[in-house]
Amino acid sequence: MAGRIRDDDIAEVREKARIDDVVSEYVTLKRAGGGSLKGLCPFHDEKTPSFNVNPARQFFHCFGCGEGGDVISFLMKVDGLTFTESVERLAEKYGVQLRREDGDDEPVRPRGPARGRLIEAHKVAQVFYAEQLAGPDAVVARQFLHERGFDQAAALMFGVGFAPRDGEALTRHLRGRRFTDEESVAAGLVAHGRSHYDRFRGRLVWPIREANGDTIGFGARRIFDDDRIEAKYLNTSETAIYKKSQVLYGIDLARTAMKDSQQAVVVEGYTDVMACHLAGVTTAVASCGTAFGTDHARVLRRFLGDHGTTSGEVIFTFDGDSAGQKAAMKVLDSDQVFASQTYVAVAPEGMDPCDLRLKEGDEAVRELVASRQPLYRFALDNILTRHDLDRADGRVDALRDAAGLVASIRDKTKVETFSRELAHMVGVDLDQVREEVRRAASRPARTDERRPVRSAEPSQAPQPPRPALPSLSDPRFQIERELLKLIIQHPAGVGRTTAHVTGADFTHPTFQGVWEAVTAAGGPASGVDDAGWANRVRGAATDPAVIAAVTELGVEPVRGTSDPNPTFAVAYVYRLQELTTSRRIADVKARLQRTNPVDQALDYNRMFGELVMLEQHRRKLREGAVGPPGGQP
């Protein structure tokens, strides 16, 4: 396994991948003054722009929802990628060759054509297929869509197309667009035998897209009886950009609704996703040519923000037949579950969402999702139906099987409630159920036993409460905030003016943490002529609240000037230290109040002298503070 990407290569990616260019692919940005850009946040709904980007510091921050970071973390959040995936994608786009820390300095280059060429080939193919759907040879394809309740607008919305029966139509088209056969084969669009030919022929095709909308593969359905390939569905084979275990059809359309509603609906096919979205269930996704697995779960968790503490929902839709029940039990028995609440929605008469919409309308699809039941309850019913509860031995066996399910419930506060429910359903005494559940919980897990319901990834320990970042209107921390903004955004204008500043000058714990990160990064003077200074400060922080503060301070305009100089900065330093001195004066006065001037004359006179010196020092600082914007707190 290759080692981690070298830090200097990651730094080069951050330097070359301009954050305003990357963000502009998702957000319309407008100038906001002070060198910042502003737009509507892609991470929450808003009507007034509060999403800020500072190209000079390579930071973004939303003052509405608090999301912030650099260009890599933006891509991670917006497209649900891992850190490594984000770095690799940006490196590919901006021409950075990545090396790994495994002793091998050979650049890590993708084998075969570059990712950008494969993405572009799919873009061309998607447009080609969509155009073919309107042609005379696609009558059967259009009829298929019509019979399932999908009109031309629906086909356009989902990018549905038609692969011509001519076995080389797309191959010729790609050649005409200057794609080599090597690129077309590497993309999975063209196959190679005695000659090159189209991967999909005479089929209805759905583009499979990444979260950012890039098409990376296709799913193709058999529609002609004389199709020599018997399989009803064909999907793009594994390629450098298409990994079926990590791809969810519809994620590009569902991602925003999933985040807003904290809900994901997992269906079984492309037409089911279409039916759900058209019916108003805009959180629907489906796996592509493979069973829903652990990697799919990880993808959903990124968009749900599911890390063991959320109250979101994942709803699986299954047919009501035995196959559907088996699929539901497989979800329960595997690691493919979430910290979010997991539910099952079973359509009547074994219908899938597409059939249900066609027969009973959009409202029926919405009602299917609304009438979901906990996966636990669905599984419990499934277990109890295996046993004859009219017989004493049947009730004993049912209790023993079901007790393991109750014992595995993630939320232990619900075990007692479920135990009561089980006692009622089986018809046994509650104490008997409690004892069986305790026995099941104490048994060591075996490979053939149902594993406890748990997250698909290791859960994180709950984080202790962190102090909230002060608001812009809070006057108590205004000087601290403005000085830190100067230090992060304009280190050259600050220079060595902060030589006598210490962490004690900051009264808010988060701002103290920012100052500690500044110090760890070498201090403001080391940031002069360093384009990566702000990222260096951010990298020196470990507390998430401090990291978020650095990004926020890095994008918020400095009050009073767009080009601060040392004279401007030193006024803030003097004002900050004046406030520190005022706190010391208040402390000395309090101690004087508690000191007897007769019995403790020596201590009293010492403190009085200290007070006089502090008052003189404060007057000098106040004279040096020539009135920075923000005024007297």
Protein Blocks (a to p, Z undefined) as FASTA:
>chain_A
ZZdddfklmmmmmmmmcfklmmmmmbccddeejhiacdddfkbccfbdcbdcdfknopac
dfknopacdfklmmmmmnopafklmmmmmmmmnopacdddehpabdcddehjdfklmmmm
mmmmmmmmmmmmmmmklmmmmmmmmmnopafklmmmnopacddfblklmmmmmmmnopaf
klmmmnopaccdfbccdfbghiacdddddfkopafbdcdddfbfklmblblbacddddfk
lcfklccehklmmmmmmmmnopacddfbfklmmmmmmnopakbccdehiacdfklmmmmm
mmnopghjaccdcdddddfbfklmmmmmmmmmmmkbcfbdcdddddehhiafklmmmmno
jklmmmmmmmpccfklmmmmmmmmmpcfkbmklmmmmmmmmmmmmmmpmblmlmmmmmmm
mmmmnopafklmmmmmmmmmmpccdfkbccddddfbdcddddddddddddfklmklmmmm
mmmmmmmmmmmlnmmmlmmgcfklpmbfklmmmmmmmmmnnpjklmgopaklmmmmmmmp
mblklmmmmmmmmmmccehiabdcfklmmmmmmmmmmmmmmmmmmmmmmmmmmpcfklmm
mmmmmmmmmmmmmmmmmmmmmmmmgoiahiaZZ
